[in-house]
Amino acid sequence: MCMTEPHEPFHIGPEERDQWLWCMDRALEHIGASDELVDMLRQPMFRVADAVRNREGPSAARDNPNIIAAG
């Protein structure tokens, strides 16, 4: 299954992409991932996160901080 198709119903712009990347950074930090591993994963994770982005504009969640992706 393509990564973009399941994400289509959700507004995923640059802010949501960056939130996901922040969460992934925290997860790697939480498990004690080495700097080498973090560096190795940085570009692939960005590519995945950017591939599911389907909006250019401001976040749909801007008015509600409890929503990280809105359909």
N, C-alpha and C positions, 0 to 999 in steps of 0.2 A: 504494500500500500504506500502511496506517495505521502510524504510528510505534509504537504500543503493542503491536501483535500480534507483531512479531519479538522483542520484549523480554519477553514473557510468561513464558518458561521460566526467566528469571533473577530472583533476588531483588534488587529495586532499591528501596531505602528512602531515607530522607533522607541517610544517610551516603554512599551510592553516588552519589546525585544531586550532592551537594556535591563529591565527588571528581571527577566529570566536569566540573563547573563550574570547579574549580581547574585541571584540565588544560587546559580551553579558555582560561582566563586566561593560563596559562603559554604556550600556543601563540600567542596574540595578542601577548604580550610578546616572544616569540622572533622573530616576524616584524616587530616594530617598529610595530605598529598604533598609530595616533594615539589620543590620549585621547578625541577626538570619536567615533572608530569604536568603541572599547571601550565608551563610554557608550551609544552607539546600539544595540549588540548585547546589553548586559547583560540587559535585560528579556526580549527574545525567546529568548535562550539559556536563561534560567531557566524560561520557560514550556515549552519543549521538554523540558528535563531533568525538570521536575516532571510533565509529561504521561506520561512513560514510567515514573514511579515507581509501583510496584504493591504496596508494603508500607509499613506505618506504623511497625512496631517496629524494634528494634535490628538492626544489620547481621548478615547471615549470615556475613560474613567477620570478625566481631569476634575469633574465636579463631585466625584465620589471616591475617596481614597480606599474604600473597601473593595472596589472592583479593579481587578488587574487586567481583565480582558472582557470586553462587552461585545455581544453579537449584534 
